[in-house]
């Protein structure tokens, strides 16, 4: 069986882009504007969205640690896990945002 080699820069760039997307969504208020701007009780929606952001932050912490370990240790397999973890962190924000509307 032949394996395709992926340059380590590709998953690293993907991790950085997904981390930037997650950070801007969480800390710059993109999630709040996207899911709670038109809600009748935006304070209640914001409280529920804070819980979603907290859960997503746990996944993002794991993703960040995995990204750092994969980059420092030059382990391509960890970078693949990190990309998947960043996708889960962003997915939790999106699905959780839809759920709190």
Backbone atoms as SQL, in Angstrom:
CREATE TABLE atoms (id INTEGER PRIMARY KEY, chain TEXT, resi INTEGER, resn TEXT, atom TEXT, x REAL, y REAL, z REAL);
INSERT INTO atoms VALUES
  (1, 'A', 1, 'UNK', 'N', 0.840, -1.170, 0.000),
  (2, 'A', 1, 'UNK', 'CA', 0.000, 0.000, 0.000),
  (3, 'A', 1, 'UNK', 'C', 0.892, 1.243, 0.000),
  (4, 'A', 2, 'UNK', 'N', 0.600, 2.159, -0.877),
  (5, 'A', 2, 'UNK', 'CA', 1.376, 3.380, -1.007),
  (6, 'A', 2, 'UNK', 'C', 0.705, 4.502, -0.226),
  (7, 'A', 3, 'UNK', 'N', 1.498, 5.180, 0.565),
  (8, 'A', 3, 'UNK', 'CA', 0.967, 6.309, 1.336),
  (9, 'A', 3, 'UNK', 'C', 1.364, 7.604, 0.663),
  (10, 'A', 4, 'UNK', 'N', 0.457, 8.527, 0.650),
  (11, 'A', 4, 'UNK', 'CA', 0.735, 9.841, 0.084),
  (12, 'A', 4, 'UNK', 'C', 1.370, 10.709, 1.161),
  (13, 'A', 5, 'UNK', 'N', 2.469, 11.346, 0.813),
  (14, 'A', 5, 'UNK', 'CA', 3.164, 12.198, 1.763),
  (15, 'A', 5, 'UNK', 'C', 2.582, 13.603, 1.701),
  (16, 'A', 6, 'UNK', 'N', 2.230, 14.130, 2.846),
  (17, 'A', 6, 'UNK', 'CA', 1.704, 15.492, 2.940),
  (18, 'A', 6, 'UNK', 'C', 2.767, 16.348, 3.617),
  (19, 'A', 7, 'UNK', 'N', 3.153, 17.449, 3.004),
  (20, 'A', 7, 'UNK', 'CA', 4.146, 18.317, 3.652),
  (21, 'A', 7, 'UNK', 'C', 3.626, 18.810, 4.999),
  (22, 'A', 8, 'UNK', 'N', 4.466, 18.837, 6.029),
  (23, 'A', 8, 'UNK', 'CA', 4.004, 19.245, 7.354),
  (24, 'A', 8, 'UNK', 'C', 3.528, 20.693, 7.415),
  (25, 'A', 9, 'UNK', 'N', 3.904, 21.493, 6.438),
  (26, 'A', 9, 'UNK', 'CA', 3.447, 22.885, 6.441),
  (27, 'A', 9, 'UNK', 'C', 1.945, 22.974, 6.196),
  (28, 'A', 10, 'UNK', 'N', 1.383, 22.033, 5.455),
  (29, 'A', 10, 'UNK', 'CA', -0.051, 22.077, 5.150),
  (30, 'A', 10, 'UNK', 'C', -0.923, 21.958, 6.402),
  (31, 'A', 11, 'UNK', 'N', -0.756, 20.910, 7.226),
  (32, 'A', 11, 'UNK', 'CA', -1.582, 20.860, 8.437),
  (33, 'A', 11, 'UNK', 'C', -1.263, 21.978, 9.423),
  (34, 'A', 12, 'UNK', 'N', -0.018, 22.456, 9.419),
  (35, 'A', 12, 'UNK', 'CA', 0.333, 23.556, 10.322),
  (36, 'A', 12, 'UNK', 'C', -0.399, 24.835, 9.925),
  (37, 'A', 13, 'UNK', 'N', -0.433, 25.126, 8.638),
  (38, 'A', 13, 'UNK', 'CA', -1.164, 26.304, 8.159),
  (39, 'A', 13, 'UNK', 'C', -2.655, 26.139, 8.435),
  (40, 'A', 14, 'UNK', 'N', -3.174, 24.926, 8.233),
  (41, 'A', 14, 'UNK', 'CA', -4.590, 24.674, 8.521),
  (42, 'A', 14, 'UNK', 'C', -4.887, 24.909, 9.997),
  (43, 'A', 15, 'UNK', 'N', -3.995, 24.455, 10.867),
  (44, 'A', 15, 'UNK', 'CA', -4.183, 24.679, 12.309),
  (45, 'A', 15, 'UNK', 'C', -4.195, 26.167, 12.639),
  (46, 'A', 16, 'UNK', 'N', -3.270, 26.906, 12.059),
  (47, 'A', 16, 'UNK', 'CA', -3.209, 28.342, 12.341),
  (48, 'A', 16, 'UNK', 'C', -4.449, 29.072, 11.838),
  (49, 'A', 17, 'UNK', 'N', -4.920, 28.709, 10.649),
  (50, 'A', 17, 'UNK', 'CA', -6.126, 29.352, 10.113),
  (51, 'A', 17, 'UNK', 'C', -7.360, 29.001, 10.945),
  (52, 'A', 18, 'UNK', 'N', -7.496, 27.729, 11.316),
  (53, 'A', 18, 'UNK', 'CA', -8.647, 27.330, 12.131),
  (54, 'A', 18, 'UNK', 'C', -8.573, 27.943, 13.528),
  (55, 'A', 19, 'UNK', 'N', -7.368, 28.055, 14.079),
  (56, 'A', 19, 'UNK', 'CA', -7.214, 28.705, 15.387),
  (57, 'A', 19, 'UNK', 'C', -7.597, 30.176, 15.299),
  (58, 'A', 20, 'UNK', 'N', -7.209, 30.827, 14.217),
  (59, 'A', 20, 'UNK', 'CA', -7.599, 32.225, 14.019),
  (60, 'A', 20, 'UNK', 'C', -9.100, 32.383, 13.880),
  (61, 'A', 21, 'UNK', 'N', -9.721, 31.484, 13.130),
  (62, 'A', 21, 'UNK', 'CA', -11.180, 31.517, 12.980),
  (63, 'A', 21, 'UNK', 'C', -11.863, 31.306, 14.318),
  (64, 'A', 22, 'UNK', 'N', -11.393, 30.331, 15.085),
  (65, 'A', 22, 'UNK', 'CA', -11.992, 30.069, 16.392),
  (66, 'A', 22, 'UNK', 'C', -11.794, 31.270, 17.320),
  (67, 'A', 23, 'UNK', 'N', -10.584, 31.828, 17.335),
  (68, 'A', 23, 'UNK', 'CA', -10.305, 32.960, 18.218),
  (69, 'A', 23, 'UNK', 'C', -11.138, 34.182, 17.889),
  (70, 'A', 24, 'UNK', 'N', -11.253, 34.499, 16.606),
  (71, 'A', 24, 'UNK', 'CA', -12.066, 35.655, 16.217),
  (72, 'A', 24, 'UNK', 'C', -13.545, 35.402, 16.513),
  (73, 'A', 25, 'UNK', 'N', -13.982, 34.182, 16.312),
  (74, 'A', 25, 'UNK', 'CA', -15.382, 33.861, 16.589),
  (75, 'A', 25, 'UNK', 'C', -15.686, 33.988, 18.069),
  (76, 'A', 26, 'UNK', 'N', -14.772, 33.552, 18.897),
  (77, 'A', 26, 'UNK', 'CA', -15.016, 33.543, 20.336),
  (78, 'A', 26, 'UNK', 'C', -14.746, 34.897, 20.980),
  (79, 'A', 27, 'UNK', 'N', -13.588, 35.478, 20.711),
  (80, 'A', 27, 'UNK', 'CA', -13.165, 36.670, 21.445),
  (81, 'A', 27, 'UNK', 'C', -13.549, 37.983, 20.775),
  (82, 'A', 28, 'UNK', 'N', -13.840, 37.968, 19.488),
  (83, 'A', 28, 'UNK', 'CA', -14.212, 39.206, 18.804),
  (84, 'A', 28, 'UNK', 'C', -15.728, 39.351, 18.673),
  (85, 'A', 29, 'UNK', 'N', -16.472, 38.368, 19.158),
  (86, 'A', 29, 'UNK', 'CA', -17.922, 38.471, 19.167),
  (87, 'A', 29, 'UNK', 'C', -18.617, 38.041, 17.888),
  (88, 'A', 30, 'UNK', 'N', -17.916, 37.345, 17.008),
  (89, 'A', 30, 'UNK', 'CA', -18.558, 36.900, 15.771),
  (90, 'A', 30, 'UNK', 'C', -19.712, 35.948, 16.059),
  (91, 'A', 31, 'UNK', 'N', -19.534, 35.070, 17.031),
  (92, 'A', 31, 'UNK', 'CA', -20.587, 34.108, 17.370),
  (93, 'A', 31, 'UNK', 'C', -21.786, 34.842, 17.953),
  (94, 'A', 32, 'UNK', 'N', -21.534, 35.795, 18.811),
  (95, 'A', 32, 'UNK', 'CA', -22.620, 36.581, 19.414),
  (96, 'A', 32, 'UNK', 'C', -23.416, 37.316, 18.342),
  (97, 'A', 33, 'UNK', 'N', -22.724, 37.940, 17.406),
  (98, 'A', 33, 'UNK', 'CA', -23.407, 38.670, 16.336),
  (99, 'A', 33, 'UNK', 'C', -24.154, 37.737, 15.403),
  (100, 'A', 34, 'UNK', 'N', -23.598, 36.574, 15.158),
  (101, 'A', 34, 'UNK', 'CA', -24.213, 35.653, 14.203),
  (102, 'A', 34, 'UNK', 'C', -25.461, 34.986, 14.759),
  (103, 'A', 35, 'UNK', 'N', -25.456, 34.639, 16.031),
  (104, 'A', 35, 'UNK', 'CA', -26.543, 33.817, 16.553),
  (105, 'A', 35, 'UNK', 'C', -27.473, 34.537, 17.518),
  (106, 'A', 36, 'UNK', 'N', -27.060, 35.652, 18.099),
  (107, 'A', 36, 'UNK', 'CA', -27.909, 36.302, 19.101),
  (108, 'A', 36, 'UNK', 'C', -28.270, 37.741, 18.764),
  (109, 'A', 37, 'UNK', 'N', -27.924, 38.237, 17.594),
  (110, 'A', 37, 'UNK', 'CA', -28.178, 39.646, 17.300),
  (111, 'A', 37, 'UNK', 'C', -29.661, 39.945, 17.117),
  (112, 'A', 38, 'UNK', 'N', -30.411, 39.024, 16.545),
  (113, 'A', 38, 'UNK', 'CA', -31.823, 39.275, 16.306),
  (114, 'A', 38, 'UNK', 'C', -32.740, 38.638, 17.333),
  (115, 'A', 39, 'UNK', 'N', -32.170, 38.032, 18.360),
  (116, 'A', 39, 'UNK', 'CA', -32.985, 37.339, 19.362),
  (117, 'A', 39, 'UNK', 'C', -33.739, 38.348, 20.217),
  (118, 'A', 40, 'UNK', 'N', -34.948, 37.950, 20.624),
  (119, 'A', 40, 'UNK', 'CA', -35.766, 38.846, 21.439),
  (120, 'A', 40, 'UNK', 'C', -35.142, 39.053, 22.818),
  (121, 'A', 41, 'UNK', 'N', -34.606, 38.011, 23.406),
  (122, 'A', 41, 'UNK', 'CA', -33.925, 38.164, 24.696),
  (123, 'A', 41, 'UNK', 'C', -32.449, 37.845, 24.484),
  (124, 'A', 42, 'UNK', 'N', -31.714, 38.841, 24.034),
  (125, 'A', 42, 'UNK', 'CA', -30.312, 38.619, 23.687),
  (126, 'A', 42, 'UNK', 'C', -29.445, 38.335, 24.916),
  (127, 'A', 43, 'UNK', 'N', -29.861, 38.801, 26.089),
  (128, 'A', 43, 'UNK', 'CA', -29.094, 38.495, 27.298),
  (129, 'A', 43, 'UNK', 'C', -29.156, 37.012, 27.620),
  (130, 'A', 44, 'UNK', 'N', -30.340, 36.439, 27.504),
  (131, 'A', 44, 'UNK', 'CA', -30.508, 35.010, 27.751),
  (132, 'A', 44, 'UNK', 'C', -29.729, 34.197, 26.724),
  (133, 'A', 45, 'UNK', 'N', -29.811, 34.622, 25.471),
  (134, 'A', 45, 'UNK', 'CA', -29.079, 33.948, 24.402),
  (135, 'A', 45, 'UNK', 'C', -27.576, 34.052, 24.636),
  (136, 'A', 46, 'UNK', 'N', -27.121, 35.206, 25.079),
  (137, 'A', 46, 'UNK', 'CA', -25.700, 35.397, 25.360),
  (138, 'A', 46, 'UNK', 'C', -25.203, 34.509, 26.482),
  (139, 'A', 47, 'UNK', 'N', -26.044, 34.308, 27.509),
  (140, 'A', 47, 'UNK', 'CA', -25.664, 33.423, 28.609),
  (141, 'A', 47, 'UNK', 'C', -25.521, 31.983, 28.133),
  (142, 'A', 48, 'UNK', 'N', -26.472, 31.542, 27.319),
  (143, 'A', 48, 'UNK', 'CA', -26.386, 30.173, 26.784),
  (144, 'A', 48, 'UNK', 'C', -25.191, 30.037, 25.848),
  (145, 'A', 49, 'UNK', 'N', -24.917, 31.074, 25.086),
  (146, 'A', 49, 'UNK', 'CA', -23.786, 31.043, 24.162),
  (147, 'A', 49, 'UNK', 'C', -22.454, 31.039, 24.915),
  (148, 'A', 50, 'UNK', 'N', -22.419, 31.632, 26.100),
  (149, 'A', 50, 'UNK', 'CA', -21.205, 31.596, 26.920),
  (150, 'A', 50, 'UNK', 'C', -20.882, 30.165, 27.337),
  (151, 'A', 51, 'UNK', 'N', -21.908, 29.375, 27.626),
  (152, 'A', 51, 'UNK', 'CA', -21.694, 27.969, 27.963),
  (153, 'A', 51, 'UNK', 'C', -21.134, 27.209, 26.763),
  (154, 'A', 52, 'UNK', 'N', -21.678, 27.481, 25.583),
  (155, 'A', 52, 'UNK', 'CA', -21.187, 26.839, 24.360),
  (156, 'A', 52, 'UNK', 'C', -19.730, 27.226, 24.115),
  (157, 'A', 53, 'UNK', 'N', -19.398, 28.481, 24.321),
  (158, 'A', 53, 'UNK', 'CA', -18.015, 28.939, 24.128),
  (159, 'A', 53, 'UNK', 'C', -17.067, 28.285, 25.124),
  (160, 'A', 54, 'UNK', 'N', -17.534, 28.055, 26.337),
  (161, 'A', 54, 'UNK', 'CA', -16.706, 27.398, 27.343),
  (162, 'A', 54, 'UNK', 'C', -16.409, 25.957, 26.955),
  (163, 'A', 55, 'UNK', 'N', -17.421, 25.249, 26.480),
  (164, 'A', 55, 'UNK', 'CA', -17.214, 23.867, 26.028),
  (165, 'A', 55, 'UNK', 'C', -16.255, 23.851, 24.843),
  (166, 'A', 56, 'UNK', 'N', -16.452, 24.768, 23.917),
  (167, 'A', 56, 'UNK', 'CA', -15.579, 24.853, 22.753),
  (168, 'A', 56, 'UNK', 'C', -14.154, 25.225, 23.158),
  (169, 'A', 57, 'UNK', 'N', -14.003, 26.016, 24.204),
  (170, 'A', 57, 'UNK', 'CA', -12.667, 26.399, 24.667),
  (171, 'A', 57, 'UNK', 'C', -11.896, 25.195, 25.190),
  (172, 'A', 58, 'UNK', 'N', -12.587, 24.252, 25.804),
  (173, 'A', 58, 'UNK', 'CA', -11.919, 23.025, 26.247),
  (174, 'A', 58, 'UNK', 'C', -11.353, 22.236, 25.079),
  (175, 'A', 59, 'UNK', 'N', -12.137, 22.134, 24.013),
  (176, 'A', 59, 'UNK', 'CA', -11.668, 21.442, 22.812),
  (177, 'A', 59, 'UNK', 'C', -10.531, 22.230, 22.169),
  (178, 'A', 60, 'UNK', 'N', -10.652, 23.557, 22.160),
  (179, 'A', 60, 'UNK', 'CA', -9.608, 24.399, 21.570),
  (180, 'A', 60, 'UNK', 'C', -8.309, 24.318, 22.372),
  (181, 'A', 61, 'UNK', 'N', -8.409, 24.178, 23.678),
  (182, 'A', 61, 'UNK', 'CA', -7.212, 24.010, 24.503),
  (183, 'A', 61, 'UNK', 'C', -6.481, 22.728, 24.119),
  (184, 'A', 62, 'UNK', 'N', -7.239, 21.645, 23.967),
  (185, 'A', 62, 'UNK', 'CA', -6.647, 20.384, 23.512),
  (186, 'A', 62, 'UNK', 'C', -6.026, 20.546, 22.128),
  (187, 'A', 63, 'UNK', 'N', -6.731, 21.237, 21.241),
  (188, 'A', 63, 'UNK', 'CA', -6.229, 21.445, 19.881),
  (189, 'A', 63, 'UNK', 'C', -4.949, 22.270, 19.890),
  (190, 'A', 64, 'UNK', 'N', -4.909, 23.298, 20.706),
  (191, 'A', 64, 'UNK', 'CA', -3.712, 24.128, 20.790),
  (192, 'A', 64, 'UNK', 'C', -2.518, 23.373, 21.344),
  (193, 'A', 65, 'UNK', 'N', -2.754, 22.558, 22.366),
  (194, 'A', 65, 'UNK', 'CA', -1.665, 21.764, 22.926),
  (195, 'A', 65, 'UNK', 'C', -1.178, 20.721, 21.924),
  (196, 'A', 66, 'UNK', 'N', -2.094, 20.125, 21.190),
  (197, 'A', 66, 'UNK', 'CA', -1.717, 19.137, 20.184),
  (198, 'A', 66, 'UNK', 'C', -0.966, 19.795, 19.034),
  (199, 'A', 67, 'UNK', 'N', -1.390, 20.989, 18.643),
  (200, 'A', 67, 'UNK', 'CA', -0.680, 21.726, 17.595),
  (201, 'A', 67, 'UNK', 'C', 0.749, 22.030, 18.029),
  (202, 'A', 68, 'UNK', 'N', 0.905, 22.519, 19.242),
  (203, 'A', 68, 'UNK', 'CA', 2.244, 22.846, 19.740),
  (204, 'A', 68, 'UNK', 'C', 3.117, 21.598, 19.846),
  (205, 'A', 69, 'UNK', 'N', 2.558, 20.522, 20.366),
  (206, 'A', 69, 'UNK', 'CA', 3.338, 19.284, 20.502),
  (207, 'A', 69, 'UNK', 'C', 3.728, 18.725, 19.138),
  (208, 'A', 70, 'UNK', 'N', 2.823, 18.790, 18.182),
  (209, 'A', 70, 'UNK', 'CA', 3.132, 18.294, 16.842),
  (210, 'A', 70, 'UNK', 'C', 4.168, 19.142, 16.140),
  (211, 'A', 71, 'UNK', 'N', 4.115, 20.443, 16.363),
  (212, 'A', 71, 'UNK', 'CA', 5.066, 21.343, 15.712),
  (213, 'A', 71, 'UNK', 'C', 6.447, 21.248, 16.359),
  (214, 'A', 72, 'UNK', 'N', 6.485, 21.284, 17.688),
  (215, 'A', 72, 'UNK', 'CA', 7.769, 21.232, 18.391),
  (216, 'A', 72, 'UNK', 'C', 8.435, 19.872, 18.204),
  (217, 'A', 73, 'UNK', 'N', 7.641, 18.810, 18.305),
  (218, 'A', 73, 'UNK', 'CA', 8.194, 17.469, 18.169),
  (219, 'A', 73, 'UNK', 'C', 8.309, 16.984, 16.737),
  (220, 'A', 74, 'UNK', 'N', 7.879, 17.810, 15.795),
  (221, 'A', 74, 'UNK', 'CA', 7.895, 17.443, 14.365),
  (222, 'A', 74, 'UNK', 'C', 7.200, 16.109, 14.128),
  (223, 'A', 75, 'UNK', 'N', 6.002, 15.999, 14.701),
  (224, 'A', 75, 'UNK', 'CA', 5.213, 14.774, 14.557),
  (225, 'A', 75, 'UNK', 'C', 4.002, 15.080, 13.700),
  (226, 'A', 76, 'UNK', 'N', 4.051, 14.579, 12.479),
  (227, 'A', 76, 'UNK', 'CA', 2.988, 14.848, 11.516),
  (228, 'A', 76, 'UNK', 'C', 1.658, 14.242, 11.945),
  (229, 'A', 77, 'UNK', 'N', 1.709, 13.098, 12.625),
  (230, 'A', 77, 'UNK', 'CA', 0.461, 12.472, 13.056),
  (231, 'A', 77, 'UNK', 'C', -0.275, 13.344, 14.074),
  (232, 'A', 78, 'UNK', 'N', 0.469, 14.016, 14.943),
  (233, 'A', 78, 'UNK', 'CA', -0.172, 14.915, 15.909),
  (234, 'A', 78, 'UNK', 'C', -0.769, 16.138, 15.230),
  (235, 'A', 79, 'UNK', 'N', -0.138, 16.601, 14.164),
  (236, 'A', 79, 'UNK', 'CA', -0.701, 17.742, 13.440),
  (237, 'A', 79, 'UNK', 'C', -2.025, 17.367, 12.788),
  (238, 'A', 80, 'UNK', 'N', -2.152, 16.143, 12.326),
  (239, 'A', 80, 'UNK', 'CA', -3.433, 15.680, 11.786),
  (240, 'A', 80, 'UNK', 'C', -4.513, 15.646, 12.853),
  (241, 'A', 81, 'UNK', 'N', -4.141, 15.178, 14.041),
  (242, 'A', 81, 'UNK', 'CA', -5.084, 15.172, 15.168),
  (243, 'A', 81, 'UNK', 'C', -5.458, 16.603, 15.546),
  (244, 'A', 82, 'UNK', 'N', -4.487, 17.508, 15.487),
  (245, 'A', 82, 'UNK', 'CA', -4.744, 18.909, 15.835),
  (246, 'A', 82, 'UNK', 'C', -5.723, 19.554, 14.860),
  (247, 'A', 83, 'UNK', 'N', -5.567, 19.273, 13.570),
  (248, 'A', 83, 'UNK', 'CA', -6.511, 19.819, 12.580),
  (249, 'A', 83, 'UNK', 'C', -7.918, 19.319, 12.879),
  (250, 'A', 84, 'UNK', 'N', -8.040, 18.025, 13.170),
  (251, 'A', 84, 'UNK', 'CA', -9.358, 17.469, 13.498),
  (252, 'A', 84, 'UNK', 'C', -9.929, 18.114, 14.761),
  (253, 'A', 85, 'UNK', 'N', -9.083, 18.351, 15.758),
  (254, 'A', 85, 'UNK', 'CA', -9.553, 18.972, 17.002),
  (255, 'A', 85, 'UNK', 'C', -10.004, 20.413, 16.768),
  (256, 'A', 86, 'UNK', 'N', -9.287, 21.163, 15.928),
  (257, 'A', 86, 'UNK', 'CA', -9.723, 22.533, 15.619),
  (258, 'A', 86, 'UNK', 'C', -11.056, 22.518, 14.887),
  (259, 'A', 87, 'UNK', 'N', -11.234, 21.550, 13.989),
  (260, 'A', 87, 'UNK', 'CA', -12.521, 21.440, 13.292),
  (261, 'A', 87, 'UNK', 'C', -13.651, 21.148, 14.276),
  (262, 'A', 88, 'UNK', 'N', -13.376, 20.303, 15.268),
  (263, 'A', 88, 'UNK', 'CA', -14.392, 20.006, 16.287),
  (264, 'A', 88, 'UNK', 'C', -14.686, 21.255, 17.118),
  (265, 'A', 89, 'UNK', 'N', -13.657, 22.014, 17.489),
  (266, 'A', 89, 'UNK', 'CA', -13.863, 23.230, 18.290),
  (267, 'A', 89, 'UNK', 'C', -14.729, 24.242, 17.546),
  (268, 'A', 90, 'UNK', 'N', -14.452, 24.440, 16.258),
  (269, 'A', 90, 'UNK', 'CA', -15.260, 25.366, 15.457),
  (270, 'A', 90, 'UNK', 'C', -16.660, 24.794, 15.260),
  (271, 'A', 91, 'UNK', 'N', -16.751, 23.488, 15.080),
  (272, 'A', 91, 'UNK', 'CA', -18.057, 22.844, 14.917),
  (273, 'A', 91, 'UNK', 'C', -18.924, 22.962, 16.156),
  (274, 'A', 92, 'UNK', 'N', -18.313, 22.857, 17.326),
  (275, 'A', 92, 'UNK', 'CA', -19.070, 23.020, 18.576),
  (276, 'A', 92, 'UNK', 'C', -19.652, 24.425, 18.655),
  (277, 'A', 93, 'UNK', 'N', -18.868, 25.434, 18.262),
  (278, 'A', 93, 'UNK', 'CA', -19.392, 26.805, 18.252),
  (279, 'A', 93, 'UNK', 'C', -20.572, 26.938, 17.298),
  (280, 'A', 94, 'UNK', 'N', -20.444, 26.367, 16.105),
  (281, 'A', 94, 'UNK', 'CA', -21.496, 26.500, 15.100),
  (282, 'A', 94, 'UNK', 'C', -22.764, 25.756, 15.515),
  (283, 'A', 95, 'UNK', 'N', -22.624, 24.490, 15.870),
  (284, 'A', 95, 'UNK', 'CA', -23.801, 23.696, 16.251),
  (285, 'A', 95, 'UNK', 'C', -24.410, 24.235, 17.544),
  (286, 'A', 96, 'UNK', 'N', -23.566, 24.614, 18.501),
  (287, 'A', 96, 'UNK', 'CA', -24.079, 25.196, 19.737),
  (288, 'A', 96, 'UNK', 'C', -24.777, 26.518, 19.506),
  (289, 'A', 97, 'UNK', 'N', -24.249, 27.327, 18.589),
  (290, 'A', 97, 'UNK', 'CA', -24.902, 28.594, 18.257),
  (291, 'A', 97, 'UNK', 'C', -26.268, 28.391, 17.642),
  (292, 'A', 98, 'UNK', 'N', -26.379, 27.396, 16.787),
  (293, 'A', 98, 'UNK', 'CA', -27.689, 27.088, 16.200),
  (294, 'A', 98, 'UNK', 'C', -28.646, 26.594, 17.279),
  (295, 'A', 99, 'UNK', 'N', -28.130, 25.807, 18.215),
  (296, 'A', 99, 'UNK', 'CA', -28.984, 25.250, 19.268),
  (297, 'A', 99, 'UNK', 'C', -29.502, 26.321, 20.225),
  (298, 'A', 100, 'UNK', 'N', -28.728, 27.365, 20.488),
  (299, 'A', 100, 'UNK', 'CA', -29.164, 28.372, 21.460),
  (300, 'A', 100, 'UNK', 'C', -30.096, 29.415, 20.867),
  (301, 'A', 101, 'UNK', 'N', -30.243, 29.442, 19.568),
  (302, 'A', 101, 'UNK', 'CA', -31.109, 30.457, 18.948),
  (303, 'A', 101, 'UNK', 'C', -32.524, 30.329, 19.394);
